[in-house]
């Protein structure tokens, strides 16, 4: 029985194709799992996958429904029903059994409702602005993580080069120590340098792993599947706080929320003393099935009945509406204060980012100059090793450089390059934050889509 089953499996061509497909997938799995993804693609995926954006979209839908609810108060609502008797009626019930009942009612005039509509309209604007702000924040987070991962990857390449130079330095010092040219302390110092560089490389790998996980969480892609494309990162505009400003979407949203609550409070303040006019109509199709309702009335109940009219309600004494008006006024005041507080906090953030930007700009310039100096020193060391220092053998002559000088110069030049990359990263992230604080994040997003 087992043999026959084996023969059937062997004759099935689908199994061979399935095994072939699995083999091809396993062969190309490393390529599929890691590929260069542009910054614009990462930002788009992050905005689509973001929980904050989805919550903001739900708030927009809720605000749209709230606006429609306030507007639909002036549109007649229709309802149909039936009151057929289940058993024969005994005695006088006071109601008219009906086959079909239809009612229509709507609001005709209400000044408070007009303010409620304005409040709902402002609430919808606030929800849309909040959605835009959520998208901008996600774009900022994704851009910062992407740029940092790109920098860390470049620093990792430099760190690997440093480890190679450090290993050569350890070999050189070991040979010189065994030959009695250098003391053992120089060999130990070289080993210490190699260990410190190895620790630094491990630290960079940890940072890269954390950033990969962060981008995976933002975009929904598998961990480690995003390889940054440096050419897809546009230059960050060098804007200043005293230049042209845009309106920060979070502040605009807070101001719209405050305006919405002010309109609702105004509507509540009018509701407790202004009249409200409503329209209502009713159709009744009565039945004499299982009842003798006509026996209790002077005239027979007609089969078809219709009535309509206007209802005018004028509040005379209603402390509940008055208390609600006071509550709404307090909510409006709180919303206004929160909007002003958000504006002040944004001004403080702009001042702080502007000060940090000046310092980081200078630090980046210093790091770049140090890297250039280290590169020139490396070229000088290489030239002296190739041609000799040419100073002769007099008492004041400089000693001939040893091979370890080359490795030390190379390690130092790579270290200065890492410092320059770190300084540039801090400068870029601060510029992005200032860009958002000044309300110019849309300029950055447009630059991403045109890159």
Secondary structure, DSSP 8 states (H G I E B T S, - for coil): -HHHHHHHHHH-HHHHHHHHHHHHHHHHHHHHHSEEE-HHHHHHHHHHH-HHHHHHHHHHHHHHHHHHHHHGGGS-EEEEE----SS---S--SS--EEEEEEEEEEEE-HHHHHHHHHHHHHHHHHHHHHHHHHHHHHHHHHHHHHHHHHHHHHHHHHHHHHHHHHHHHHHHHHHHHTTSS-HHHHHHHHHHHHHHHHHHHHHHHHHHHHHHHHHHHH---TT-EEE-GGG--------TTS-----HHHHHHHHHHHHHHHHHHHHHHHTTS-EEEEEEEEEEE--TT--GGGGSSS---SEEEEEEEEEE--SS-HHHHHHHHHHHHHHHHHHHHHHHHHHHHHHHHHHHHHHHHHHHHHHHHHHHHHHHHHHHHHHHHHHHHH----TTSTT------HHHHHHHHHHHHHHHHHHHHHHHHHHHHHHHHHHHTT-HHHHHHHHHH-
